[in-house]
Structure formats: C-alpha cells, structure tokens
Amino acid sequence: MTKVLNFKNKLMISLVRFLQIKKIFNFMFENQSGILLINKPINWTSNDVIKKLKSNFNIKKIGHAGTLDPLAKGLLPVLINKGTKYFDHFLNFRKTYIAEITFGFSTDTFDLEGAIINRSNGIPKNSEEIKLKLGEFIGDIKQKPPIYSALKKDGKKLYEYARENRSVEIKARKVNVNDIKIISWNSPKLRVSIECSSGFYVRSFANDLGIILKSFAVLSELERVQYGDFNIKNSIDIENTDHIEQHIISLDNLFINNQSLVLSDFDEKRYFLGNTFSDEKLPKNLLKLEDIKIYNNDNRFLGLLTFDKTKNFWKPKNIIR
C-alpha cells in the first residue's frame, strides 16, 4: 500500500511540474513576438511545422514565410504572434537554394513525386555545355509556374485542375535570378546554387533547363539555405525544440539596413495610440523612401514609422506592443 501511495505521489508531483512548465511556456509565447528559423526536413509540409509548433507551445498566432514543398528541405522562417504582421516584408527578400537536377526524364510535377511522361538518352556531355545555357536564366526572365502548384487561376488552385486532368492556360510571370553556379556535375546529376527572387520555381527551372539542353530533366533534391539575411546555419531542427525561446529573433532583424529612431516616453504613448508625427518634429536626416525602425528608451523594438507623402507626415506601422 505504501509503495502504491509513493508512486501516486511521485506521479502527482511530476504532473504538477509538467503543468507548471507548460504554463510558463504558454505565458512566454503569449508575450513574445518574433521569428523562428526552422530547418524543415524532407517529407514534412510547411504546414506540418506550424501545427507542431502551435500544439507544443500553444502559440496564439503563427505562420510561415515562403512555402517549401514536402520533398524540399531547409530554411523556413516562422513568424509568431505580432510577428505575423510582417509577412509582407518577406516578399522582397531574395532566396538561395541548393538544387540537384537529374537529366534523362521528365515528370508531370517537374520533380520526383510525379509520373514520368518523357524519357531521353540525350544527356549533356559536360558541365561546360550546361554552363553556356545557364546564362539564359540570369536576370529578369519570364517563367511559367508548374501546374502542380498552389497558385490560383479563376479562384481555383492549379493543382486542382491537374488532378481533374483539365488543361488550363498558365501565363509566364516575371521573376529575377541573380546568380546560378554549378557546384558539381556527375552525369546525369547536376548540383547548382541559385540566388533568386520570390516567385521563382526551381522545379520549372529544372524542367526548362532540360528542354533548352535538348533533353529532359527533373528536380531531384532541393534545399533552401538563405532567405534575405537569414541563413540555414542559424536555424533549429523541428525535431529538437529544447530551449526554443532562446532562438526567437527580434523582428527588427528584418530591417538591418533601415534607419532607426528612439522615442521619448511621451512619444511612445502617442505611437501606441496610432498618432501621426509631423515631419518638422523629427530628425531631418530620416529617409522618407523607407520605413523607420522605432525603439523606446529601453531599446525595445516597437514597430515602424512610414512616411505618407500625400499628407506629409509619419504614421505608425506594424506596432508591436
């Protein structure tokens, strides 16, 4: 009987400790906003990452920037709580990928998930032959997204048309590629690094490269290693989120090169109330073409100020309380 009581007491103590720790975590994430850099593994959807973080840490608001396909791995920025106001700022960030492209066949999805629809014995002879063609993908180019994508046409996702075997016109979109470098060529596999804008589909690039080299090709591996100023080296494994609170990055890291302004206690209150600021009362050296980072006297990031040219004043933007 004594042993049973001791076991029950130990179990109760463990349960209480667990609930206390959970309560601390819940409080912590209710009161913190920022960015988590997650290293998404293969065979996880980007939404799987969000679901796990939300359930494990009871985060009220959470979302990711820049979807990665299930077969892709690498850097997935996750925004928590007030950080979700900053999604739009990721749209202009450039991304760097390490891609493996396999020549000799193509699929309907442009990667290894799809059904093989074409085969070819025409494999590029060497890396120099490939390098000559890579230049055609540098700069501002028009790219047609894959039909197996979440882009919408007439309110319907493209992959839904594909699953219904319905043909649909897909218009090419303007994207930008800053650089493509060959890492290795081990026929029929090519490894490259690609620095590109948002909206660029590496799957489409693989398919187009195969065609331009008079062959067929698919994307066989993909890893995102850079997103704006954020690098994969600073990410954490979704399977090992111990001390995750130590990895929350302040939102002002999105604006490393922007000017900053420290507000007085009085102006801090005005800022939180959404009051505007006269241009004459702020420092003359502020650049009106970009948002200004706002801090209080304790050096806490409060949000942004943006200039309204039509009314000639500064107004609060993306306030973080």
Sequence and secondary structure as in RCSB ss.txt:
>XXXX:A:sequence
MTKVLNFKNKLMISLVRFLQIKKIFNFMFENQSGILLINKPINWTSNDVIKKLKSNFNIKKIGHAGTLDPLAKGL
LPVLINKGTKYFDHFLNFRKTYIAEITFGFSTDTFDLEGAIINRSNGIPKNSEEIKLKLGEFIGDIKQKPPIYSA
LKKDGKKLYEYARENRSVEIKARKVNVNDIKIISWNSPKLRVSIECSSGFYVRSFANDLGIILKSFAVLSELERV
QYGDFNIKNSIDIENTDHIEQHIISLDNLFINNQSLVLSDFDEKRYFLGNTFSDEKLPKNLLKLEDIKIYNNDNR
FLGLLTFDKTKNFWKPKNIIR
>XXXX:A:secstr
 HHHHHHHHHHHHHHHHHHHHHHHHHHHHHS  EEEEEEE TT  HHHHHHHHHHHH  SSEEESS   TTEEEE
EEEEEGGGGGGGGGGTT  EEEEEEEEESEEETTSBTTS EEEE S   SSHHHHHHHHGGGSEEEEE   SSSS
 EETTEEHHHHHHTT       EEEEEEEEEEEEEETTEEEEEEEE TT  HHHHHHHHHHHTTS EEEEEEEEE
EETTEEGGG EETT  TTGGGG B GGGGGTTS EEE  HHHHHHHHTT  EEGGGS TT  TTS EEEE TT  
EEEEEEEETTTTEEEEES   
